Amino acid sequence: MAPHVLSFNLKLAFGIGQAAEGLKNAAFGTFLIFYYNQVLGLSGTMAGIAVGLALVVDAFTDPLAGSLSDHWQSPRGRRHPFMYASIVPLCISFYFLFNPLVSSETALFIWLLVFTNATRTAMSLYHVPHIALGAEMSDDYNQRSTLVGYRMFFSNVGVLFVFLIGFGFFFVPTDTFANGQLNAAAYPPFALLLAVLMAITIFWSAWGTRSIIPHLPKVPATPPVSLGRVIIRVFEDVFAAMHSVSFRWLFSGVLMVFVMVGVNSALDLYVFTYFWELDRPSILMVIVSYPIGVMLGAFFTPTILGRWGKKAGLIFGGLSWPFWQALPIILRLLGWFPENSDALLIPLLIGIKLVQGACTVQANIAFGSMVADVVDEHEFESGKRQEGIFFAAASFSGKATTGVGNIIAGFALDIISWPRGADIRTAADIPPETIFNLGIVYGPLVASLGLLSIWCYAHYKLTKERHNEILQTLIERRAQ
C-alpha cells in the first residue's frame, strides 16, 4: 500500500483528473437535453430515452472497466493503462455528440443514442480506474477524505469552467439569437474545446501519478483468460461487491440522490430561462454559484468529517441538496419569494446555491471516502483487493440513475405539454400553468426522493473504530 503522507504534486495530479468528469457531466447535465430538444427539435421523450438508455450499456461497461483494471497485469500498474487508453475515443465521441451530421427526428434520436453511449463508455474506461486509484493511494482513514476532497474540488473546477466558457463566450446573444443557448452553431466549437481539455487533464492525471505505481497493490500473476471467462468474472466481482451490507446501503442511497440530480440537471436551463426569467449574465452568476460553493466547502470538509464522522457528513450533505434545491421553488409557488422583476431575486438565488454547494460537498467527499473504507472491509472478509469493482458500482449508480433522471425529465416535459423549438424565447411564449407545473416537477416532486436516500444511509454501520481494527489486521496479513 502507498504511504499515508502523499506529496502535494501527487494529490494535485490525482485530483485534477476529475476535472474531465466535471467537464463532461456539466455539458451532459446542463446542455445536452436542452440542445437536442429545444434547439434541434427532438421530442423531450425521445431525447430523454436516448440519453437514459445509456444506462443499459453502463450496466456492463462500468463493472467491466472495474473488473478488468482490478485483474490487469502490466509494468504500468492496474489503473494507468486504461486511463491513457480512454483519451482518444472519449474526445472523438464527445465532439460528435454535439455536432450531429443528421437532421430528421429519427436520425437525431439514433445519433444521440449512439454517441451518448460512446462518450459514457469511454469515460468509464478512464473514470472507474481513476477513482479506484484514489483508494489505493492511501489506506489512512482521514487521508482518503483529503484525496476525495481534491477530486471533488477539481470536478467542480471543470463544472465551473463549462458554465463560464459556455455562457460567457459561446452562448452569447447575437442579432439572430437573443437567447444564445438557442444558437445551434455554437455547440460544435464548444464541444471541441471541452474535448481538448478532457484530454489534457486525463493525461496530466495519469502521467502525474505514475510515480506511485510501484507502491500500489499488485495482482498475482495468472495466465491469460478467454473473453467468456472475463465476462463471467465481471458478474462474479459484481456479486461479491453487492454481498457487502455496508456497500449495499451506500449504493441504494446514492441511487436516489442521482435520480434527483438527473431530473434537475436536465431541467436547469428551462427553469433558469423560463421559470425565473433570468438573462444570460444572471444565469451565469446563479449557475456558477453552486460549484463555487462546493469548491469552498471542499477545503473544510475533511476537517469536519474527521471531527464529526463520515456518516454524519453524508447524511447532512444528503439532506442539504434537496432542501436548498426545492426551497426557492416552493416559496415561489406559495407566493412567498420575490417576483422575477425584484432586485432581491438574483442575490437570493446566488446565496442559496452557494450554501447548497458548501453543504452538499460533505456528502460527496464522505461517500467517496466511505466506499474506499468498504473496500478494506471486503478485503478483510474475502482476502481480495478490488477497488475497481466497488467504484465501478458506485460510478454506475450515479450514471444510471442520472440516466433515469433524464428519462423522467424528458417524459415530464411532454406530460406538461412543454413547447419546443428555437422560437420559444421567453416565458411569454409559454402558458402560465405549464411554467407552474415545471416548478412542481423541479422542486417538491423531485426533492422528496432525498428522504429515501437518508433512510438508506442511516443503515450504514462501518465506524472509524471498526475500520481501524480491520486496517490493523490487514497490515498484519500483508506483513506475513
N, C-alpha and C positions, 0 to 999 in steps of 0.2 A: 504494500500500500504506500502511496505517496506520503511525504511528510505532512504534519499538521500545518506548519507555517509555510505558506506559499508566497513567492515574491509578487510584488505589485505587477510586474510585467506579465507573469503567468495569469494572474486574476484578470488583468485587463484584456489579454488576448482571448481568454475563455469567454469573458462577459461580452466582448464586442461581437462575438459570433452570433449572439442572439439578436443583433440589430437586423440581420437578414430576415429572421422570422417576423420581427416587428414591421419591417417594410412590407413584407408580403401580406401579413394579417391586416394591416391598416388599409392597404389597397383593396383587398378582398372585402373586408367588413364594411368599409365606407362607400366605395365607389363601384364595386362590381355589379351588384343587383341594380343600382341606380343607372349605370351605364347601359346595361342591356335592356332594362325595362323602360326607363324614362327617356333615354337618348336614342336608342336603336329601335324601340317599339316592341320588343319581345314581351309577351304577356307575363304578369307577375307570377302566375302559377308555373309557367314553363321555365322562367328564369330560376325560380326557387327550386324546382325539381332538378334542373340541370346541375345547379351548384350542390344541392343536397345529396344527389346520387353519388357524389364523390365519396361519401362515407362508405359505400359498398366496397370501393377499391381500398380506401383507408383501412377497412376492417382486416384486410390482408397485408397491405404493404407496410403499415406501421409495425405490426408484430414481426413481419419478415425482416425488416431492417434491424429491429432489435435483436432477434434471434441470430441472424447472420453475423452481426457485429459481436455478439456475446461469444460466438464459437470461432470467430475469424482468427487465423494464424498468419502473421506476416512480420517482417522486420520493422514495419511502421506501426505495430500495435493492432489492437482490435478496432478502434474507432476511426482513426485518421484516414485510412484508405477510402472509406465511404464518404467522409467529409469532402475530400478532394474530388471524388467521382461525381458528386452531385452538381457541381458548379455549372457545367455547360448545359445539361438538359434542363436545369431549373431556369436559367436565363432565357433560353430559346422559347420554352413553353410559356413563361410568364409574359414575354413580349407579345407573342401572337395571341394570347388570351385577350389583350386589349387592342388588338389590331386585326379584327376578323376580315377575311377576304371574301365574305359572302354577305347576302343581304336579306334573303327570304326568311320568314319566321322559322320554318323547319330547319333550314341550314344554320341559322343563328343558334338554335337550340342544340344542334349536334356539335357545332363549333365550341360553344360554351361548355358542353358536357365533356368533350374530348380534352380541351386544353386546361380546364379546371382540374381534371383528373391527372393530367400530365404534370402540371405545376405542383400539385399537392404530393404526388408520388415522388417527384424529385426532391421536394423539401423534406419528406420523410427520410429519404436516403441520407440527408445531412442532419436534420434536427434531432432524430432519435439517438444516433451515436453521439451527437454533441452534448445533449443533456445527460446521457449516461456517463460521458466522460467526467462531468462535474461531480458525480457521486463517487467516482474512482479517485479523484484528485486529493481527497482528504476523507478520513473517517472520523474526524472530530465533530462532535455534535453541534457546536457553535460555528466552527469554520465553514460547515456546509451552508448554514444560513447566510454567511457572508458571500460565498460563491454564488448562491442563488440571487442574493441582492445585486451583485454585479450583473448577473444575467438579466434580471428584471429592469435594472437601470438602462442598459443598452437596448433592450427590447423597446422601451418607451422612447429612447433616442430615435430609433427607427420610425416608430409611430409618429413622433413629433415632426420628424423631417418630412414624412409623406404629407402631413397636413400643411406644413409651412410651404413646401415647394408646390403642392397641388393648388391650394387656394391663393397662395401669394404670387405664383408665377404662371402656371399652366392654365388654370381655370379662371382667368381674369375676364372681366366684361369686355366685349367688343361691340362694334357697330351692329353686327348681326345678332350677337348673343348677349343680351343684358345680363343674363344669368350664365356665367362662364362654365358651370358644370354641364350645361346642355350642349357645349361645343364638342362634337364628335372628333374633330381633327386634333384636339389637344391630348387625347388619350394615348395614341401610339408613342409620341416622344416622351410623355410622362412615364410610360411603362419601360421604355428603353433605358432611361436614366436610373430607375429603380433596379432594373435587372443588372446593370453595371455595378451599382453599389452593393447588391447582394453578392456578386462575385468577389468583390474586394473584401468585404467583411468576412465571408466564409474562408477565403484563402488566408486572410490575416489570422483568424482564429486557429485554423489547422496548423499553419506554419509557426505561429507564436507559441503554441503549446507542445510542439514536438519534443522539447527537452524533457517533458515529464514522462514520455513513453517508457523509458527503462524502469521507472518506478511503479508502473501500473500492473494490475493483476494479469497473469499470463494464463493461456488456455493450454491444458495438457495436449501434447502432440497426438493427433489422431489421423488415420488415413482419410483421403477424400471420400465424400459420400455422394450418393446419387441425388438427383433433383427430387425424386419421390421421398427419399429419406429426409431431405431438407424441409419439405413441406410437412411431413409428419412431426418433425422436431419442433417446428413452429407451433403446432397445436399442442404438443406436449408442454412446451415452455409457457404458453398462454394459460393452460390449465393449472400448471404449477403456480403461476403468479396469482391467479384468481383463487387458489386454495388458501392464500393468506387472508385471515379475517381482518387484520388491520388494513390491508390494501383494499379489500372489497368495500369497506366503508368509505375510504378516501375516494375510490373510483366512483362509487354511486353518488357521493355528494357533488363531485365536480361535474358529473353528467348534468345535474340540474342547473348548475351555475352556467355552463356554456350554452344550454338551451336559451337562457335569458340573454346572454351576451350575443348569441347568433341573431335572435329576433331584433334586439335593439340596434345592433350594429347595422343590420340591413336597412333599418328604418331611420337611421340618424339623419341623413340628408333630407328625407321627407319632412321630418319633424322640425329640423332647423329652418328649412326653407319655407314651409307652408303652415306649420302649427305656430311657431314662434315668429315667423316672417322676418328672419334675420337677413341682412345683406351680407355680401361676401366677406368684408372685413370683420363683421360681427361673428359670423360662423367660424372664421379662423380663430378669433380670440376665445370663443367658448370651447371649440373642439380641441384646441391645444392645451387647455387648462387641465384636462384630466391627465395626460401623460406627464405634464409638469408636476402635478400633484404626486403622481406615482414616483417620479424621479426624486423629489424632495423626501417623500416618505421612505424611500429605499435606503437613504443614509441612516435613518434612525431605527428601522425595523429590526435588524439583527440584535441591537441592544435591547429593544423592547421584548423580543422573543426570548432572549437569554434571561430576562428578569421574570416575565410572566408565563413563559412556556409557549410552545408552538401551537398546541391545540387551542389555547385561548386566543392567540393571534388569528388562527384560521377561522374560528367562529366569529370573532369581532369583524374581521375583514369580509367574511361571507355575508354577514348581515348588512354591512355598510353599503355594498354596491347596490343592491335592490332598493334600500331605503332612500339613498340620495338620488337614485335614478328616477324613482317614482314620485318623490315628494313634490317637485315643482309642477309636474303634470297634474297630480291630484288636486293641488291647491288651485291651479288654473281652472280645472273643470268645476271646482266648487265656487269659483269666483273670488278666491282669496289671494290671488297673486297679481302683481302689476300687469296692466294691459301691455300689448305689444308696442304701443307708442310711448310707454312710460320710460323715462330716463333710468329708472332703477332696474329695469328688466335685465339688461346685459350684465351689469356688475353682480347681480344676484346669481345669474346662471354661471358666471365665471367662478364666483366664490364657492358655489355648490360643487362644481366639477373639481376644483382644487381639493376641497375637503374629501370628496368621494375618492379621488385618486390616492391621496395620502393615507386614507384609512384602508382602502381595499388592498393596497400592496402588501399589507401584513398577511393577508390570506394567500396571495401569490407566492411570497417567499416562504411562508410556513409550509405550504403544500409541497413545493419542490424539495425542501429540506426533509420533510416527513417521509416522502417516498424513498429518499436515499437511506433513511433510518430503517424503513421496512425491508430494503434490500439486505441490510445487515441481519435483520431478524430471519429473513428467508435463508441466508447462508448458514445461520446458526442452526436452523431446523433441518435443512436439506443437504448442507455441505456444498452447495453450488453458488457461485458468484454470478448473478445475472442482472446487472443493472439495465442492460439494453431492453429486455422484455418488459420490465416493470415500467420504465419510462416510455416505452412504446405504447403500452396500455394507457398510461396517463395522457400521452400525446393524442392517441386515438380518441379518448373520451372527449378531449377538447375539440378536435376537428370534426368528429362525427356529430356531436350534439350541436356544434355551430352550424353544421350542415342541416340538421333537423330544424334549427332556428331559422335558417334561410328559407327552408320549405314552408315553415309556418308563416314567415313574413310574406312570402310570395302569395300563398293562399289568402292571407289576411287582406292584402291589397286588393285582390279580386273580390273577396267577400264584401268588403266595404265599398265596392264599385269605384276604386280609385282611378281617375282618368289618367291616361298615359300619352306620351308624345312630347316633343320639344316645344309645342305651342302652349303647354301648361306652365305658365311663367310665374304666377303669383297665387296667393290664397284666394283672390277674387275669381279665379278660374275654377274653383272647387266648391261644391256645396258645403255649407257650414256643418251639416250633420256628418258628412264624410270626414271632415277635419276632426270633429269631436270623437268619432269612432276610432280614428288613428290614435288619438291621445289615450283612449281606453286600452287599446292593444299595447301601445308602447309603455304605458305606465303601470296601473294596478294589475292588469291581467298577467303580464309577464313577471312582475316583481313577486307575485305570490309563490312562484317556484323557489324563491330564496329560502322559504321556511323549510321546504323538503331537504334542501342541501344541509341546513344546520342540524336537522334531525339525524342525518347520516353522520355528520362529523362528530356529533355528541357520543357516538358509539366507539370512536377510536380510543384504544386503551394503551398504546405503547408510550410509556412515560420516559422522561430523561433518565431516571434512576434505572429502569429496566433496560434501556438501551446501553447504559454504561456497563451493566452486568454482562450483556450479550457481547459487547465490544471487547471486554476483558477476556472472555472465553475465546473469542475469535483470534485475538492476539496470541494467546497461549497455543492455540491449534496451529497457527501459521509458523510459530517458532519451532514446532516439533519436526 
